[in-house]
Amino acid sequence: MDAVLYMPDGNRRFALDKGISLFEAYYRGGKTLKLFSEFFIVERRAKIFIYHALSDYTYKRTDSSLDSIHTAALRTFEDLVKKDFFRKMGIKVRIVGDTERLPVKLKRILKSLSDSTEKGKNGEVIILGVILLKKILI
């Protein structure tokens, strides 16, 4: 298999069902990035793992969930950078799409992650942003 696309969904419903905070639900959901990167790239089931984060729908929300999503994403990526997971596994991480709406700290950590893994030779994880997918589908 050459590539796999994963589009996380249902974290808000999960939070309501389990009686946990939105942050906790999105943080738990963010752990799938590492899990699926291991399953598909490290175990060589695919050359590219595309993780579609923050859909256009997400940015149309009028409730407070976007803050929880951004905070959970920041913590998820901080954890991965701290563990140096992708570099140690030889996985290149590329950020593709619109990052303009992201908080500054989240943009910085994503750039750091991308920069630190440029030489990954074992496969690639693409964090796909909002606008690119929309342009592809239209």
C-alpha positions, 0 to 999 in steps of 0.5 A: 500500500502506498498511502493511507488517509485518516480523518479523525471524527467523533471526539466531541461525541466521545467526550459527551458519552464518557463524561470527560472534557473536550480537551481530554477527548481531543488529546486522547484522539490525538494519540492516534497520530503516533499509533497509526504512524507506528502501524502504517509507517514503522511497520512498513504497511504504507509509505505515506500516512496522511492525517487530516486534522482540523477540517473546514467544518471544525472552523465553522463551529460556534461553541468553545470546542475549537480552543480545546482542539487547539490546546489538545493538538499543541500538547499532542505535538509537544509530547511527540517532539519531546520524545523525538518520536518521528526523528528516531523512527526515521519518519519525515513529517510534512505539514501541508495546507492552511495553517493561518488559523492556527495559534502561534504556538501550534504553528511553531511546534509543527514547524519544529516537528517538520524541520527536525524530521526532514531527513526521515527515510522510512516513510512520511506522515503528512499532516493535512490542513483545511484548505488543501483538501477542500481544493482537491475535492472541488 
